[in-house]
Each structure stands twice: as C-alpha cells, then as structure tokens.
Amino acid sequence: MSGYSSQVAAAVVAAYDFARFHMLVDIGGGIGNVTIPVLCKYPQLQAILFDLPAVTEQARRYDEVAGVESRCALVSGSFFSAVPGGGDAYLINNVLHDWSDEKGLQILANSRRAMPAGATLLLAEQVLPAAHDPSFHIGKFTDLEMGVFFPGGRERTLAELTHLLAQSGFQLRRAVPTP
C-alpha cells in the first residue's frame, strides 16, 4: 500500500489545490505517503496523520526524514471508533476500498461526527467505470484483489461512492480525475 500511496500522492498533489486549508486530517493515512507531499507543497498547512498505533510509530520515523514533523501530528486510533476533530479538510485515501459498504459507512459516519461545520471531505479512491462499460480498466483487477485479500473490500463506481457518501450525510460536489 505504501508504494501505491506514493503514486497516488503525486496525482493528488497535482490534481487538487489544498491552499485554502489550514488543517488536514488524513484518516488511515499510513506512514504519510500522501500527507507529507501535500505538506511539502503547502507550507502553510498543518496535518494530523491518523492510523493504528503500530503504523503511526512507523510514520514517526518517515515523518522526521521528510522534515515536516513540526507540522504533522501523529495520532493513533481506529477509524472504526472515532476520528480526530479540528480539521478543515479530511482525507480518506484508498481506505474505503478495503471494506464492505457497512464498514465504509462506519468510517464515513465517524468522520462526519469529527468534522466541524464547513469542513471538506476528500476521497482519493480508484473509481471503476460503469458496470456496463466493457473497456479495460486497471480498477477491475484491483477490485478482484480487494475481494480476495479483504473480505467485503472492493472498488466502486462513482455512482456507488456517491450513494455511500449520501448514506453518511455527505454530498458529492466534484469528482477530480487523476492519471
């Protein structure tokens, strides 16, 4: 996941403007493969990198190497219990695809509870083409992988992600394609 997240980071940093935010909360952010490049590009930004205790301990070493430790708080916990508050942007990067809709809804509900009014939820997820689209898409292979390695995990179409978000009280406002 770390290698894949590094590739995603370049696409996310290139495709999305984080300049209006002051505090980014990266939910299930691993060792910071996406958070750290965002912090490097946006020096005014602070971040909370949130993941399981063993992961945040690994992130501590990676964070220090990147030179952003003064702007990146490492917080341990489970997104199935609660998510840190205080952000004006919340990032969920390649997390929902690991889980069933039920577990995904739990992650989104905990995120919603933590978010102050006016905060923005950012999803970085691979989006499958519509079910009737016969074209090749790498997501079809990762969808198979998710189902094999993570019971209930799967890639979703934009319509499926929009529905999941709506069930959690969110409204999809924009989808930003990345290479």
Secondary structure as the mmCIF struct_conf table of DSSP 4:
data_model
#
loop_
_struct_conf.conf_type_id
_struct_conf.id
_struct_conf.beg_label_comp_id
_struct_conf.beg_label_asym_id
_struct_conf.beg_label_seq_id
_struct_conf.end_label_comp_id
_struct_conf.end_label_asym_id
_struct_conf.end_label_seq_id
HELX_RH_AL_P HELX_RH_AL_P1 SER A 2 ALA A 15
TURN_TY1_P TURN_TY1_P1 ALA A 19 ARG A 20
BEND BEND1 HIS A 22 HIS A 22
STRN STRN1 MET A 23 ILE A 27
TURN_TY1_P TURN_TY1_P2 GLY A 28 GLY A 28
TURN_TY1_P TURN_TY1_P3 GLY A 30 ILE A 31
BEND BEND2 GLY A 32 GLY A 32
TURN_TY1_P TURN_TY1_P4 ASN A 33 VAL A 34
HELX_RH_AL_P HELX_RH_AL_P2 THR A 35 LYS A 41
TURN_TY1_P TURN_TY1_P5 PRO A 43 GLN A 44
STRN STRN2 GLN A 46 ASP A 51
HELX_RH_AL_P HELX_RH_AL_P3 PRO A 53 ALA A 66
TURN_TY1_P TURN_TY1_P6 GLY A 67 GLY A 67
HELX_RH_3T_P HELX_RH_3T_P1 GLU A 69 ARG A 71
STRN STRN3 CYS A 72 SER A 76
TURN_TY1_P TURN_TY1_P7 PHE A 79 SER A 81
BEND BEND3 ASP A 88 ASP A 88
STRN STRN4 ALA A 89 ASN A 93
BEND BEND4 ASN A 94 ASN A 94
HELX_RH_3T_P HELX_RH_3T_P2 LEU A 96 ASP A 98
BEND BEND5 TRP A 99 TRP A 99
HELX_RH_AL_P HELX_RH_AL_P4 ASP A 101 ALA A 114
HELX_LH_PP_P HELX_LH_PP_P1 MET A 115 PRO A 116
TURN_TY1_P TURN_TY1_P8 ALA A 117 GLY A 118
STRN STRN5 THR A 120 ALA A 124
STRN STRN6 VAL A 127 LEU A 128
HELX_LH_PP_P HELX_LH_PP_P2 PRO A 129 ALA A 130
TURN_TY1_P TURN_TY1_P9 ALA A 131 HIS A 132
BEND BEND6 SER A 135 SER A 135
HELX_RH_AL_P HELX_RH_AL_P5 ILE A 138 PHE A 149
BEND BEND7 PHE A 150 PHE A 150
TURN_TY1_P TURN_TY1_P10 PRO A 151 GLY A 152
STRN STRN7 ARG A 156 THR A 157
HELX_RH_AL_P HELX_RH_AL_P6 LEU A 158 GLN A 167
TURN_TY1_P TURN_TY1_P11 SER A 168 GLY A 169
#
